Amino acid sequence: MDEIVTEAKNPVKGTKKTFRIVEALKELNGAGVTELANHLDLPVGSVHNYLSTLREDDYVVKERETYHVGLRFLNLGTFARHRRDIYEVAKPEVAELAETTGELANLMVEERGLGIYIYREAGQQAVKVDARTGHRVHLHNTALGKAILAFTPREITDEILDYRGMPKTTEKTITDRDELYDELEAIQEKGVAFDREERLEGAQCVAAPITDENDRAIGAISVSGPTSRMTDERFEEEIPDQIRDTVNVLNLNLTYR
């Protein structure tokens, strides 16, 4: 696991500015030079120079007067994802989980105190949500994140919460650390975690951790769906049992890979 809190001894301002520009292009879904400069409160000429450099190396593309993030980033993201053994092993099992439940099935890993969706598969009834593959979220307000934290050493969990905080995203988000720790203990006992509209209103989720030989989480899988379908026995028993079965297969496959 990479260190959660890191500070560059001699940060390169130009590098940080480059990534601010790339992130802003993603956030704005493309932008012209002036719009981007105003958004970032940077000089137009400086932004143009950064964009021209990024475009020269194919990290940014230009469509008429609008700049967009280029597909060259896809190559880097794909490489980073395949570097994790868990992706190749879990992908077919997550796809099967989506097919059998008809809902959205997810695979998440932790990186520097955030949860990263590295694979998602939609069943026939799945509804679209805000997160795509590669999307980063906090861990305290998702079933996937809580499943990971429950099987992470307490001192590391403390470090994550100190660094990333516990922002409130809905009225049901847990923002008290003691309350979260009580829930993490329950997750350890049951082997499954629940998100009851804690990150998105109208959406509920069930998750379970994928663990290594030391019983530490290396990722988690989940099934999520609208509150109208994630109810009673299906939410509390049927889907949790399906996820536990999938995790058992995954742990065996990872062990004897």
Summary of the structure (lengths in Angstrom):
residues: 257
radius of gyration: 20.0
end to end distance: 20.7
largest distance: 59.7
contacts: 812
relative contact order: 0.11
helix: 47%
strand: 20%
